[in-house]
Amino acid sequence: MNLEKNELLTESNEYSKVLPIKKFILYYICSFGLYVFYWTYISWKNLKEEKNLNIWVLPRTIFGVLFMGSLAMHTLNLAREKGYTKT
């Protein structure tokens, strides 16, 4: 039982693109707030590739404030498709 659990954890961590909040804050502070643009760009790029979306990633990054809700919705829907049950 323990072996199966460890294998599942290893598999999920191998493909996880989750950034711990402490690390995100550190990057944000060290880059004087510019890291959020990089993070948004990478998030949209990954979603575009995963879901074959017909979107322009760069404008969605530049105008991130306008598209942040959409990014969160797409990310949550993708997570639910992968088996995530929390809201």
C-alpha contacts under 8 A as a table, 3 or more apart, distances in Angstrom:
res1	aa1	res2	aa2	distance
1	M	4	E	5.29
1	M	5	K	6.38
2	N	5	K	5.09
2	N	6	N	6.19
3	L	6	N	5.15
3	L	7	E	6.16
4	E	7	E	5.08
4	E	8	L	6.26
5	K	8	L	5.18
5	K	9	L	6.27
6	N	9	L	5.06
6	N	10	T	6.10
7	E	10	T	5.09
7	E	11	E	6.14
8	L	11	E	5.12
8	L	12	S	6.12
9	L	12	S	5.23
9	L	13	N	6.03
10	T	13	N	5.21
10	T	14	E	5.99
11	E	14	E	5.14
11	E	15	Y	6.79
12	S	15	Y	5.62
12	S	16	S	5.97
13	N	16	S	4.88
19	L	23	K	6.73
19	L	24	F	6.46
20	P	23	K	5.40
20	P	24	F	6.32
21	I	24	F	4.94
21	I	25	I	6.14
22	K	25	I	5.20
22	K	26	L	6.19
23	K	26	L	5.01
23	K	27	Y	6.16
24	F	27	Y	5.19
24	F	28	Y	6.02
25	I	28	Y	4.92
25	I	29	I	6.09
26	L	29	I	5.26
26	L	30	C	6.07
27	Y	30	C	5.14
27	Y	31	S	6.00
27	Y	35	Y	6.20
28	Y	31	S	5.35
28	Y	32	F	6.11
28	Y	33	G	4.82
28	Y	34	L	6.58
28	Y	35	Y	5.09
28	Y	36	V	6.58
29	I	32	F	5.10
29	I	33	G	6.02
30	C	33	G	7.68
31	S	34	L	5.38
31	S	35	Y	5.85
32	F	35	Y	7.69
33	G	36	V	6.25
34	L	37	F	5.65
34	L	38	Y	7.11
35	Y	38	Y	5.12
35	Y	39	W	6.14
36	V	39	W	4.99
36	V	40	T	6.01
37	F	40	T	5.13
37	F	41	Y	6.08
37	F	61	T	6.13
37	F	62	I	7.21
37	F	64	G	7.71
38	Y	41	Y	5.10
38	Y	42	I	6.19
39	W	42	I	5.25
39	W	43	S	6.10
40	T	43	S	5.07
40	T	44	W	6.18
40	T	61	T	5.69
40	T	64	G	7.10
41	Y	44	W	5.32
41	Y	45	K	6.04
41	Y	57	V	6.42
41	Y	58	L	6.72
41	Y	60	R	7.73
41	Y	61	T	5.25
42	I	45	K	4.98
42	I	46	N	6.05
43	S	46	N	5.26
43	S	47	L	6.24
43	S	71	L	7.85
44	W	47	L	5.07
44	W	48	K	6.00
44	W	57	V	5.91
44	W	60	R	7.70
44	W	61	T	7.70
44	W	71	L	7.08
45	K	48	K	5.10
45	K	49	E	6.29
45	K	57	V	6.18
46	N	49	E	5.22
46	N	50	E	6.02
47	L	50	E	5.05
47	L	51	K	5.84
47	L	52	N	7.67
47	L	53	L	7.37
47	L	74	H	7.58
47	L	75	T	7.41
48	K	51	K	5.56
48	K	52	N	5.22
48	K	53	L	4.71
48	K	54	N	7.19
48	K	55	I	7.05
48	K	57	V	7.96
49	E	52	N	5.26
49	E	53	L	7.14
56	W	59	P	6.06
56	W	60	R	6.58
57	V	60	R	5.24
57	V	61	T	6.19
58	L	61	T	4.98
58	L	62	I	6.20
59	P	62	I	5.04
59	P	63	F	6.02
60	R	63	F	5.28
60	R	64	G	5.52
60	R	66	L	7.97
60	R	67	F	6.24
61	T	64	G	4.79
63	F	66	L	5.72
63	F	67	F	6.80
64	G	67	F	5.12
64	G	68	M	5.66
65	V	68	M	5.46
66	L	69	G	7.51
67	F	70	S	5.24
67	F	71	L	6.22
68	M	71	L	5.00
68	M	72	A	6.21
69	G	72	A	5.11
69	G	73	M	6.17
70	S	73	M	5.05
70	S	74	H	6.11
71	L	74	H	5.24
71	L	75	T	6.05
72	A	75	T	5.09
72	A	76	L	6.09
73	M	76	L	5.22
73	M	77	N	6.15
74	H	77	N	5.15
74	H	78	L	6.12
75	T	78	L	5.14
75	T	79	A	6.13
76	L	79	A	4.98
76	L	80	R	6.15
76	L	87	T	7.71
77	N	80	R	5.09
77	N	81	E	6.28
78	L	81	E	5.06
78	L	82	K	6.39
79	A	82	K	5.04
79	A	83	G	6.41
79	A	84	Y	5.23
80	R	83	G	5.03
80	R	84	Y	4.61
80	R	85	T	6.19
81	E	84	Y	7.25
